[in-house]
Amino acid sequence: MNAIIISAVLGVIMMFSGIFLKKNSSIAALAILGIIVLLVVTIMEMSGYHFFEIDTHNMLYFDAFGLLFNCVVFAGTLALFLLNAKDIAAIGKNPGEYFALIFFVLCGIAIASSFNTLLMLFIGIEIISIPLYILTGSDKRNLKSNEAALKYLLLGAFSTGLMLLGIAFLYGASEKGTFFIDELALGKAATSPMMMVGLLLIMSALAFKVSAAPFHFWAPDVYDGAPTPITSFMATIVKGGAFIAFIRLFGDAFGNIKPHWQLFIAILAAATLLIGNITAVFQQSVKRMLAYSSVAHMGFMLFSLLTLNTLAREGIILYIAAYSVATIGLFAVVTRMKDYSFEGFNGMANRYPKLALLTTIFLLSLAGIPLTGGFLAKYYMIAAVMQNGHFLWLVILSLICAAISIYYYFRVIQAMYFKEGPGQQLEISPGFTGWLIVLALIVILLGIFPQWLIDRLYIIYL
């Protein structure tokens, strides 16, 4: 509850910050302070310090899994602000409003990680989505940004309609006529056609939110058209929030009827891995390549939804943390560049050796190379499926797709170290480089000591 209320209050504060703070740097500093406060109060709630005792009538419940995920999300947002706060403030004329919208998205994520009723799920997802439509089109001078916002709005409204229709079917199929997860009794009574239709509709709507194939078609255009710092936020923090809602819903409400939907999720994961990785190979823009690679990573994350076992719960926290840190760091580098093509990275190692090394670490993690967080994250996902014992074909496919991903990630490394070019003049401050070094160290530490993060699931005292 701390995170929900504090993030909403911070959003309101940032809305009015432009009245009192005239410099973009001051507004950016206030946003950084706000996210630090949000992270601290969430950590305190994990330790049992609840600042707000509000009776939610069982519509929300807070457990170690959801609170730890919130901490990972807020820490990732802090990293984004430290690297790109000035870039976010410089998108347009109203920098305070951009940060306000981001804090409102974080409020929706906090709701999505703690809902206990289908109505709160809907509210959480919509609080996440609506500010993103505005953020996507925040660069009003860029026609691609305006086009991306329109596409996202129209397709997002369609997916919202699917979700509402699915909720209505599940309400009608429940014996008690309830929206509460623990009273739907799915699997305790006979599975009806109405129940399965509702389940498939909600599954399709959430698959759209996390850009799982074949519901991914909006992601490349939206990510390419949105301002790069916003793309970084959408590809990491937002996707993680929607995915946790996916896992919480299917684990709590549909877990008893897993055999009825497990094969569908397996096909969804396989399609996401294939389409994301194969399409990324043919991209000429690094920013668009990262958009398709984010689709591919959703395929691995779907393994946790497929199995819903202990390894999956541990692995998804590690995966979101490792993926978010590496992607935020990589997008921070892309933000400093004017040429997003692979050729734009030519010769970077000669002009900016530190930046090239840090970029390489992030790429190695995304590719799943050992001694990085990305390697162990993929290991946990694959191990979860192996423990399940029914989808060996999916494990083989995932290994093939992981090998394919190495190709397009190493294209960037090859351009930086083995190709000559005029290079770009980048504005790199010592502070920016310092924070990138911190993120690179986190990526490596997650690959060597993953239990430090995973153990938080078991030593938290609520």
Beta strands, then each sheet from edge to edge (+ up, - down):
end
